[in-house]
Amino acid sequence: MATAKIGDNISFKRDGESHEGIVKVVRENSVIVEYGYNKQKDEPITTIVNHKNYKITKSTE
């Protein structure tokens, strides 16, 4: 399985729903993904996804 790189688009499931986001940080066992924007708090919505739990939809390479 390929590991995502910073800037890659990935798809993953969170709380039974499918989401797509952009990888912002790559760690040893996971990635930090930005997948939305909270207008009320004026900040991006981010989450951590294990490498086993996503698929790369668009690579930066």
C-alpha positions as CSV (number, residue, x, y, z in Angstrom):
1,M,0.0,0.0,0.0
2,A,1.3,3.4,-0.9
3,T,1.7,6.1,1.8
4,A,0.2,9.5,1.0
5,K,2.5,12.5,0.7
6,I,1.8,16.2,1.7
7,G,-0.7,17.7,-0.7
8,D,-2.2,14.4,-1.8
9,N,-6.0,14.1,-1.9
10,I,-7.3,11.1,0.0
11,S,-10.7,9.5,0.8
12,F,-11.6,8.0,4.2
13,K,-14.6,7.2,6.3
14,R,-15.4,9.0,9.6
15,D,-18.5,8.2,11.7
16,G,-19.9,6.0,8.8
17,E,-19.6,8.8,6.2
18,S,-17.1,9.1,3.4
19,H,-14.9,12.2,3.3
20,E,-12.2,13.6,1.0
21,G,-9.4,15.8,2.2
22,I,-5.9,17.1,1.6
23,V,-2.9,15.6,3.5
24,K,-1.2,18.4,5.6
25,V,1.2,16.3,7.7
26,V,2.6,12.8,7.3
27,R,3.5,10.8,10.4
28,E,4.9,7.3,10.9
29,N,1.5,5.6,11.3
30,S,-0.9,8.2,10.2
31,V,-1.6,11.4,8.3
32,I,-3.3,14.7,9.4
33,V,-6.0,15.7,6.9
34,E,-7.8,18.9,6.3
35,Y,-11.3,18.1,5.0
36,G,-13.5,21.1,5.5
37,Y,-13.8,24.6,7.0
38,N,-15.7,25.8,10.0
39,K,-16.9,29.3,9.2
40,Q,-18.2,30.0,12.7
41,K,-14.8,29.3,14.3
42,D,-12.9,30.5,11.2
43,E,-10.6,27.5,11.1
44,P,-10.1,24.3,9.0
45,I,-11.6,21.0,10.1
46,T,-8.8,18.4,10.5
47,T,-8.5,14.8,11.6
48,I,-5.9,12.1,12.0
49,V,-6.3,9.0,9.7
50,N,-4.2,5.8,10.0
51,H,-2.4,4.7,6.9
52,K,-4.5,1.6,6.7
53,N,-7.8,3.6,6.6
54,Y,-7.5,5.8,3.5
55,K,-7.2,5.6,-0.2
56,I,-5.2,8.1,-2.3
57,T,-7.6,9.7,-4.9
58,K,-5.1,12.2,-6.4
59,S,-1.4,12.1,-6.0
60,T,0.9,15.2,-6.2
61,E,3.4,13.3,-8.3
